[in-house]
Amino acid sequence: MNKFTRCANGVIAADAGGFNRLQTADSASLLLLSDTHGAVDAVRWIFTAAGSSCDACLFAGDGAADILSLVREAAAGALTIPPVILMAQGNCDSERYPPVLHNTEEPKPFGLPMYQQKLIAGQRILLTHGHLYHVELDSRKLCMAAEHQGCTIAVYGHTHIQNIENFGSVTAINPGSPLRPRGQSYGGFAIISLRTLQAQPAAGTGNEKDDATAELFGSVQFYRLMQDRSGSFSAAVHAEYPLRFAE
């Protein structure tokens, strides 16, 4: 059975130290979701197929009730989901929801912030829905806000279009919508892989410890979610992009 505790508004973790460990991890795999809009069955399948192998799920809003309903299923032992879930409020979401977990004497309403700014595997990530930054035009304003906050990655939604853009030092990533894509986008989700590569100097220099450097790498995979006539889901990677971050 999964056991979860609400660490803060918009954050659910399997244990209080789970997110803290994620901040200093050498690597992390992050499931990106947004704009589910009632597609609970699709999200359940995504959690089953991909979520169990990811360290966290970042949900960029519009469908918060879908995610919270699956958290309740997981707490009852009926589903395996990522051990950490970070959520931001979309323009179709509420600011507060009924208590998600009842493992405390006084369960509190679950609040959703407009944005989350978190350190994960050495990268500071801004998670937000994007409507306040007019992402339907482009992600420039969002990237400027992320850069101002010291973030290198911005995860957003709202447009229902899978997309990756770079402005300044920030990479903005939109995982799209599982079942409501727009334009020429596939319906689906995305997974970010982050890792730190520790580069060691040549032996014998006498200052190996001081000269050791860490380089941060990553990749983004965009998945296309498909549903056949029987209602069964499947998914496949249709695009992958490398990421490299300044030291």
C-alpha positions in Angstrom: 0.0 0.0 0.0 1.2 3.5 -0.9 1.6 5.9 2.1 1.6 9.6 1.4 1.8 12.8 3.4 1.1 16.3 2.3 4.3 18.2 2.7 2.9 21.6 1.6 0.2 23.0 -0.6 0.6 21.5 -4.0 3.1 18.9 -2.8 2.4 15.2 -2.0 5.2 12.8 -1.1 5.5 9.2 0.0 7.4 10.5 3.1 8.5 13.8 4.5 12.1 13.3 3.4 11.3 12.1 -0.1 11.4 15.5 -1.7 14.5 16.5 0.2 16.3 13.6 -1.2 15.2 14.5 -4.7 16.8 17.9 -4.4 20.3 16.6 -3.9 20.0 13.5 -6.1 22.6 12.9 -8.8 19.9 12.0 -11.2 16.1 12.2 -11.6 13.4 11.1 -14.0 10.4 13.4 -14.0 7.0 12.7 -15.5 5.4 15.9 -16.9 1.6 16.1 -17.2 -0.8 18.9 -17.9 -4.4 19.7 -19.1 -5.9 16.3 -18.3 -9.4 17.8 -18.1 -11.2 14.7 -16.7 -9.1 12.1 -18.5 -8.7 10.0 -15.4 -8.4 6.7 -17.2 -5.7 8.0 -19.4 -3.7 9.4 -16.5 -4.2 6.1 -14.6 -2.7 4.3 -17.5 0.2 6.8 -17.7 0.9 6.4 -14.0 0.9 2.6 -14.4 3.0 2.5 -17.5 5.5 5.3 -16.8 4.9 6.8 -13.4 6.2 3.9 -11.3 9.7 4.3 -12.9 9.8 8.1 -12.4 11.0 9.9 -9.3 8.3 12.6 -9.4 5.4 13.9 -11.4 5.1 17.6 -12.2 1.5 18.5 -13.0 1.1 21.9 -14.7 -2.6 22.4 -14.0 -6.1 22.0 -15.5 -7.2 18.6 -14.1 -6.1 18.8 -10.5 -9.1 16.8 -9.5 -8.0 13.9 -11.8 -4.6 13.8 -10.1 -6.0 13.9 -6.6 -8.5 11.2 -7.3 -5.6 8.9 -8.3 -3.6 9.8 -5.3 -6.5 8.6 -3.2 -6.5 5.3 -5.2 -2.8 5.0 -4.6 -3.2 5.6 -0.9 -5.8 2.8 -0.8 -3.3 0.5 -2.4 -5.0 0.3 -5.8 -2.4 2.1 -7.9 1.3 2.9 -7.9 2.2 6.5 -8.7 5.4 8.5 -8.5 6.6 9.0 -4.9 6.6 12.8 -5.2 3.8 14.9 -7.0 4.2 18.6 -7.5 1.1 20.5 -8.7 0.3 24.0 -9.9 -3.1 25.6 -10.3 -4.5 25.9 -13.8 -7.1 28.4 -14.9 -9.7 25.6 -14.8 -8.7 24.4 -11.3 -9.8 25.5 -7.9 -7.6 27.2 -5.4 -8.5 24.6 -2.7 -9.8 21.0 -2.7 -11.2 18.8 0.1 -8.6 17.0 2.1 -6.8 14.4 0.0 -5.3 12.3 2.8 -6.9 11.4 6.1 -3.8 10.2 8.0 -3.8 13.1 10.4 -6.2 14.0 13.2 -7.2 17.2 11.5 -7.2 16.8 7.7 -6.7 20.1 6.0 -7.9 21.3 2.6 -5.5 20.8 -0.2 -4.4 24.1 -1.7 -2.9 24.7 -5.1 -0.3 27.5 -5.7 -0.2 29.3 -9.0 3.4 28.2 -9.3 6.1 26.0 -7.7 9.8 26.7 -7.7 11.7 23.6 -6.7 15.3 22.3 -6.9 15.5 18.8 -8.4 18.7 17.0 -9.1 20.7 20.2 -9.2 18.3 22.1 -11.4 15.9 24.8 -10.3 12.5 24.2 -12.0 9.6 26.6 -12.3 6.2 24.8 -12.5 3.2 26.8 -13.6 0.2 26.6 -15.8 1.3 29.4 -18.0 -1.8 31.4 -18.6 -0.6 34.3 -16.6 2.5 34.6 -18.9 0.5 34.5 -22.1 2.1 31.3 -23.3 -0.4 31.0 -26.1 1.8 33.6 -27.9 5.2 32.2 -26.9 7.1 31.2 -23.8 9.4 34.3 -23.8 7.7 36.0 -20.8 7.6 32.8 -18.9 11.3 32.2 -19.5 12.1 35.7 -18.4 10.2 35.1 -15.1 11.9 31.8 -14.6 15.4 33.3 -15.3 14.7 36.1 -12.8 14.0 33.4 -10.2 17.2 31.5 -11.0 15.4 28.6 -12.8 16.9 26.8 -15.8 13.7 24.8 -16.6 10.1 26.0 -16.9 7.3 23.4 -17.1 4.0 24.7 -18.2 0.7 23.8 -20.0 -2.4 25.7 -21.0 -1.9 25.5 -24.8 -2.4 21.7 -25.1 0.5 21.7 -27.5 3.7 19.7 -26.8 6.6 22.2 -27.2 10.1 23.0 -26.2 11.7 26.4 -26.5 14.8 28.1 -25.3 15.0 31.8 -24.3 18.1 33.1 -22.5 19.3 30.4 -20.0 15.8 28.8 -19.6 14.3 25.8 -21.4 10.5 25.9 -21.4 8.7 22.5 -21.8 5.1 21.9 -22.4 4.0 18.2 -22.2 0.7 18.8 -24.0 -2.6 17.3 -23.1 -3.2 13.5 -22.9 -6.5 13.5 -24.8 -7.2 17.1 -25.9 -4.3 18.1 -28.2 -4.6 21.3 -30.2 -3.1 22.3 -33.6 -0.7 19.7 -35.0 0.3 18.4 -31.6 0.0 14.8 -30.5 -1.9 14.1 -27.3 0.5 12.7 -24.7 3.0 13.6 -22.0 6.7 14.1 -21.5 9.6 12.7 -19.4 12.7 14.7 -18.4 15.8 12.8 -17.4 18.4 14.7 -15.4 21.9 13.5 -14.4 25.1 15.0 -13.0 28.4 13.8 -14.5 31.3 14.3 -12.2 34.4 15.1 -14.2 37.7 14.3 -12.4 41.1 15.9 -13.3 44.1 13.9 -14.3 45.8 12.1 -11.3 49.0 13.6 -10.0 48.1 17.3 -10.2 48.0 17.5 -6.4 44.7 19.4 -6.3 42.2 16.8 -7.6 39.6 17.7 -5.1 39.6 21.4 -6.0 39.7 20.7 -9.7 36.8 18.3 -9.8 33.8 19.7 -11.7 30.2 18.6 -12.2 28.4 18.9 -15.5 24.7 18.7 -15.7 23.0 17.0 -18.6 19.4 16.0 -19.4 17.0 15.0 -22.1 13.3 15.5 -22.8 11.2 12.7 -24.4 7.8 13.6 -25.8 5.3 10.7 -25.8 2.3 10.2 -28.1 -0.6 8.7 -26.2 -2.9 6.4 -28.4 -6.2 4.8 -27.7 -7.6 2.0 -29.8 -11.3 1.2 -30.5 -11.5 -1.0 -27.4 -10.4 1.9 -25.2 -6.9 0.5 -24.5 -4.0 2.9 -24.3 -0.5 2.7 -25.5 2.3 5.3 -25.9 5.5 5.7 -27.8 8.3 8.3 -27.9 8.0 10.5 -31.0 10.6 13.2 -30.3 13.6 13.5 -28.0 15.8 16.6 -27.3 19.1 16.8 -25.4 19.6 19.3 -22.6 22.8 20.8 -21.3 23.0 23.3 -18.5 25.6 25.9 -17.7 27.7 25.1 -14.7 
